[in-house]
Amino acid sequence: MTYKLTRRAFLFAATSGLAASTRAPGEVMIVMFSDSGVRQSTVRVSRIVKTEGEWKKQLARETFEITRHADTERPFTGRYWNVHDKGIYRCVCCDTALFSSETKYDSGTGWPSFWQPIAKENIEAAEDRSFGMLRTSVSCRRCEAHLGHVFDDGPRPTGLRYCMNSASFRFVRLV
């Protein structure tokens, strides 16, 4: 029996994270962006998997705890919470483009906040029941680095607040 996957069904599945059955194990689809923020192409890439020891060698201690163990930096302490320069926020672990300064806003929380990711394909959302709360955790699709959480109290047009940890990012300023 052959199953025909329509374009609409594929796009829905891909953007909602349900397309796992259509991709090879260990591979993910992400959208590539130039450092100037120009969308380039959607590509299939290998998921980045490393041991705890390999991540510890690559990352500073705080960055390791935040990205690999879902820790959170204290508000108003991260290097990007109050940055207003134009640029792209990339994953500190794998360099995947995650957010653009065009969607960054001051939420008053002390963490970098965005009303949408640069491409939904580049992030994953999952239920987080830690600390006796129900939240939605956000991670990098390529390397599964913890980025922060998304809440439904953000500005228009999405009404979302992606509340991220500065330590999860490498900021590339537009010149």
N, C-alpha and C positions, 0 to 999 in steps of 0.2 A: 504494500500500500504506500503510495506516494503522498506526502503532505505538502501542499503548496502554501508557502509563507508569503502573505501579502506584504507590500511595502509598509502599509499602515501598521500591521501587526508586528512586523520586525522593528519599526521605529519605536512603537510603544514598549515592546519587550526590552529593547536595548536601553532606552532611557529610564526604564523603571527597574533595571537590574535583573530582569527575568530572562535574559538571553543566554544564560549560562549553558543551557542545553544545546545551543546552536554554535558554540565556540569550542575549540580544542582545549583540553585540560591544560591549565597553566598559562593560557593566553587570555588577554583582555583587549577590548577595543577602546582606544582613547583618541582624542582629537589633539593634534599637534598644533602649536602656536609658535610664531617667531617671538623674539624678545621684544619686538615692537607691538606685539599683541595681535598680529594678523593671523587669522585662522588659516592653517595650511591644508591639512588633510586628516581624514580619519584612518587610523592604521591599527593593525593587529600586532600586538607586541607581547613578548613573554612577561608574565608577572614576575616581579623581582622578589625573590625569596632568599633570605640570608639567615644565618644562625645568630643567636643572641650575641655571641662573641664578635662576629663580623659587624653587626650594627654598633656595638659598643666601641669598636675601633674607629668607625666612621663618624660617630656622632658625639657631641659634647654630652656630659652626664644629664643635664636638664632636658636637652633635646631628645636623648634616648628615652628617658622616663616618660616624656609627653607623647612622643610618636610611637613608641613600641609598647608602652604599658598604660596608655590612656590617662596619664597624669594631666594636671591642669596648672598652668602658670598663674601666679597671683595677678589680680586685676591691676592695671596701670603700671605693670613692670616690664612687659614685653616690648621689644624694640620697634614694633610696627603699629601699636595701638593708636598712636597719634601722628602717624606719617600720612601726609596729604599729597605726596609727589605722585606723578603719573607713572604707571608701570604695571608689571605683571608679578603676581605672587606665585612662585613655583614651589613644589614639594622639596623640602630640604633633604629628603632621603633619595629621591629618584629624579628630580628636576621636571616632573610633569607640571604643566601649566594648570593652576587651580582657580585663581581669582584674578580679576582685573581691578585696577584702581577706579575704573569707571562705575563700578557697582559698590564701592566702599563708602560707608557713611559713619558718622559719629553716633553710636548708639547710647553713649553715656555709661557703658558697662566696664570700660577699661580694657577691652579686648578688640582686636580688629574685627569689624563687622561688615558684612556684605549682604546685599539683597538677592544675589544669585551667583552661582559659580560661573567661571568662564565657559565651561561646557559641562552639561550634566553627565556626559559620558566619562568624565575624568574623576568623578567622585562616587562614593558609595555611601548609602545611609543604612543604619541598622538600629533596631530598638536597643536602648540602654536602660537597664533597670538598677544601675548602681546607686548607692547612697539612698535607697528607699524612694527613688523618684522614677518616673517614666519620662525618658527623653529620647531624642533621636541623635545618635552619634554619627559623625561624618568622618570618612577616611579617604585617603588617596586610592583610587581604583588600581593603580599599577603596583604599588608596594604595600598597601594596606596600612600606611602610616596614619595614626590618629591625628585629626586636625582640630576637632572641637565638636560643637553641637549646633543643630539648627532648631530654631523656635519659630512659632507662628505669630510673633509680635513685631514684625519688621515693617518697613515702609512700603509704599506702592512702588512699582507695580506688582510685586510678588506677594507682599505681606509677610515675607520670610526674613529672619535674622540669622545668618550664618555667623555664629560667634566662635571665632577661631583663635588658636594659640599662635602667637608670633613665632615661637620656637619651631613650629612646624613648617615655616616658610623660609625661602630665599627670595628676597625682593630684587627684581631687575628694573631699575629706573629707565624710563624712556628719556632719550636725549634729543 
